Amino acid sequence: MDAVLRTVSGDPAGEARQAHIAAQPPEPARTDVLVIGLGAFGSAALWRLAERGVDVVGIERFGVGHPFGSSHGITRLFRVACQEHPGLSPIALRSRDLWHELGSRLGQPLLRQSGCLSVGAPGSAPVAGTLAAARAAGLPVTRIAHDRLAARYPQYAGLAEDHEAVLDPEAGLCYPERAVRAHIRAAADHGAVVYQDTRVLALELTAHGVTAQTPTARVVARQAIVATGAWLGKLVPGLPLRPRRTPLFWFRPRDPDDDAFSLERFPAFIRELPDGRVLWGHGSDAHEGFGIKIGMEDQGHNFADTDPDEVDRSIRPTADMAQLSAWVADAFPGIDPVPEKATVCMINNSPDHQFLVGRPGGDPRLIVAGGDSGHGFKHAAGIGELLAALAVGEAPYTGIGFLDPSRFSARRADR
Ligand SMILES: Cc1cc2nc3c(=O)[nH]c(=O)nc-3n(C[C@H](O)[C@H](O)[C@H](O)COP(=O)(O)OP(=O)(O)OC[C@H]3O[C@@H](n4cnc5c(N)ncnc54)[C@H](O)[C@@H]3O)c2cc1C
């Protein structure tokens, strides 16, 4: 493979551009912290380290903001009352603050707080989980009782009599490609060196730190942050991760003149249907160039494990679309159930569906960030801040014991 190694800087439009193209880094290149994988978590770590004045190099196997990993598809749901774990709220809140600060610095919003509805039975994960997280973090969510929900959101069909919603007003949408490019631009502005289109083939832990082997050169560092998304297990073996192929779909209203599914009227949502199926999504915005997005939760059986190097990137009408189309027709009959657009993405599931952020076995040379389990983007900036703090030995701004990458092996040893 011909690796082209590029130093990336920002441009006024916010797109990463090549300021300098070098044939290869010096052999070996040396740095203090090496960040491998510049998607959601890695690009944010690079930014937060560079802002601290740390000597940091980032390596990305594809281009910045590419569509081959987990961080593409224009939008991601952003929530701060996180049903997945109460410990996540402080991380999402930190992302909110960091993205607002960076977005206003770059003149480009990285977050749109248009709200999110968590809909279902009172004891369902969307409703009970969101309320628990809001209580734990003191967040101002609003309960919307069944009758008001049905009247205000007539797009929702088949609401069971006890189904209600919790509105998280701080929630909304974030923008994966735009945010990754913004992180890289901010990092480059603070002196980070970035090599894109460069794959790390192997990472060796040495007596003094780490050595990463690329096709053309070695990069030597005191420590590495490995944030290679679906490929995390390829560079750091032994982590209990399962990459899953997860297609992403956009839809249109049945009536092209129907405005009921614009983002303003059809905000972001997670909805548990009466039979336990879970859909998530948000309305369209013509100005921002995105359609109605709807997806189904994996629930352990809706998607399949994949080798990220072999993932099937084609969309199969029956295998990929038929089930989701049927669910959309049941839940939102005003939407044409045949998707207008699709792309293939990947998530990387951990056994407890929480991320892995920290030093495996306490190793001073290595930090991992991954196991996103399909809900990581909203936390990217907050996790980048945690990774930077870990790398320089600062106390993290919130407790991250529940994300310890060694928690699974520790459990096995306890038995
Ligand atoms: C369909 C779908 C919907 C989702 N919806 C939401 C949502 O609504 N809200 C939300 O918060 N989250 C959501 N997520 C999850 C979120 O997108 C992920 O948690 C997040 O993008 C994971 O980021 P990451 O940094 O782990 O991986 P990535 O962003 O994929 O970054 C990993 C990077 O490492 C690079 N890399 C890999 N191997 C190497 C190597 N050997 N050398 C150099 N570079 C390498 C890759 O090219 C990639 O750029 C969704 C995910 C999917 C797939």
The ligand as a Tripos MOL2 file, in Angstrom:
@<TRIPOS>MOLECULE
LIG
   53    58     1     0     0
SMALL
NO_CHARGES

@<TRIPOS>ATOM
      1 C1        -26.2630    3.5250   12.5260 C.3       1 LIG1
      2 C2        -25.6860    4.1840   13.7260 C.ar      1 LIG1
      3 C3        -26.4320    5.1120   14.4490 C.ar      1 LIG1
      4 C4        -25.8980    5.7230   15.5650 C.ar      1 LIG1
      5 N1        -26.6460    6.6430   16.2470 N.ar      1 LIG1
      6 C5        -26.0990    7.3110   17.2710 C.ar      1 LIG1
      7 C6        -26.8010    8.3660   17.8960 C.ar      1 LIG1
      8 O1        -27.9140    8.6980   17.4890 O.2       1 LIG1
      9 N2        -26.2110    9.0110   18.9200 N.ar      1 LIG1
     10 C7        -24.9540    8.7010   19.3530 C.ar      1 LIG1
     11 O2        -24.4810    9.3310   20.2950 O.2       1 LIG1
     12 N3        -24.2600    7.7120   18.7820 N.ar      1 LIG1
     13 C8        -24.7850    7.0190   17.7450 C.ar      1 LIG1
     14 N4        -24.0870    6.0420   17.1260 N.ar      1 LIG1
     15 C9        -22.7880    5.6560   17.6600 C.3       1 LIG1
     16 C10       -21.6790    6.5950   17.2660 C.3       1 LIG1
     17 O3        -21.7480    6.9020   15.9060 O.3       1 LIG1
     18 C11       -20.3860    5.8990   17.6290 C.3       1 LIG1
     19 O4        -20.4260    5.6550   19.0170 O.3       1 LIG1
     20 C12       -19.1440    6.7060   17.3310 C.3       1 LIG1
     21 O5        -19.1700    7.1620   16.0110 O.3       1 LIG1
     22 C13       -17.9310    5.7940   17.5790 C.3       1 LIG1
     23 O6        -16.7630    6.5090   17.3590 O.3       1 LIG1
     24 P1        -15.3460    5.7920   17.3930 P.3       1 LIG1
     25 O7        -14.3450    6.8730   17.5580 O.co2     1 LIG1
     26 O8        -15.3240    4.6560   18.3620 O.co2     1 LIG1
     27 O9        -15.2100    5.0990   15.9420 O.3       1 LIG1
     28 P2        -14.9230    5.8080   14.5470 P.3       1 LIG1
     29 O10       -15.5170    7.1390   14.4920 O.co2     1 LIG1
     30 O11       -15.2310    4.8170   13.4900 O.co2     1 LIG1
     31 O12       -13.3410    6.0350   14.5940 O.3       1 LIG1
     32 C14       -12.4000    5.0110   14.4920 C.3       1 LIG1
     33 C15       -11.3580    5.4750   13.5090 C.3       1 LIG1
     34 O13       -10.2070    4.6310   13.5800 O.3       1 LIG1
     35 C16        -9.7040    4.5000   12.2590 C.3       1 LIG1
     36 N5         -8.8370    3.3190   12.2190 N.ar      1 LIG1
     37 C17        -9.2260    2.0370   12.3590 C.ar      1 LIG1
     38 N6         -8.1580    1.1980   12.3080 N.ar      1 LIG1
     39 C18        -7.0740    2.0100   12.1270 C.ar      1 LIG1
     40 C19        -5.6800    1.7210   11.9850 C.ar      1 LIG1
     41 N7         -5.2100    0.4710   12.0460 N.pl3     1 LIG1
     42 N8         -4.8360    2.7630   11.7830 N.ar      1 LIG1
     43 C20        -5.3120    4.0400   11.7390 C.ar      1 LIG1
     44 N9         -6.6230    4.3560   11.8700 N.ar      1 LIG1
     45 C21        -7.5010    3.3420   12.0740 C.ar      1 LIG1
     46 C22       -10.9600    4.3840   11.4210 C.3       1 LIG1
     47 O14       -10.7320    4.6200   10.0640 O.3       1 LIG1
     48 C23       -11.8580    5.4080   12.0730 C.3       1 LIG1
     49 O15       -11.7380    6.6810   11.4680 O.3       1 LIG1
     50 C24       -24.5930    5.4050   15.9860 C.ar      1 LIG1
     51 C25       -23.8270    4.5020   15.2510 C.ar      1 LIG1
     52 C26       -24.3560    3.9010   14.1300 C.ar      1 LIG1
     53 C27       -23.5050    2.9450   13.3430 C.3       1 LIG1
@<TRIPOS>BOND
     1     1     2 1
     2     2     3 ar
     3     2    52 ar
     4     3     4 ar
     5     4     5 ar
     6     4    50 ar
     7     5     6 ar
     8     6     7 ar
     9     6    13 1
    10     7     8 2
    11     7     9 ar
    12     9    10 ar
    13    10    11 2
    14    10    12 ar
    15    12    13 ar
    16    13    14 ar
    17    14    15 1
    18    14    50 ar
    19    15    16 1
    20    16    17 1
    21    16    18 1
    22    18    19 1
    23    18    20 1
    24    20    21 1
    25    20    22 1
    26    22    23 1
    27    23    24 1
    28    24    25 2
    29    24    26 1
    30    24    27 1
    31    27    28 1
    32    28    29 2
    33    28    30 1
    34    28    31 1
    35    31    32 1
    36    32    33 1
    37    33    34 1
    38    33    48 1
    39    34    35 1
    40    35    36 1
    41    35    46 1
    42    36    37 ar
    43    36    45 ar
    44    37    38 ar
    45    38    39 ar
    46    39    40 ar
    47    39    45 ar
    48    40    41 1
    49    40    42 ar
    50    42    43 ar
    51    43    44 ar
    52    44    45 ar
    53    46    47 1
    54    46    48 1
    55    48    49 1
    56    50    51 ar
    57    51    52 ar
    58    52    53 1
@<TRIPOS>SUBSTRUCTURE
     1 LIG1         1 GROUP 0 **** ****
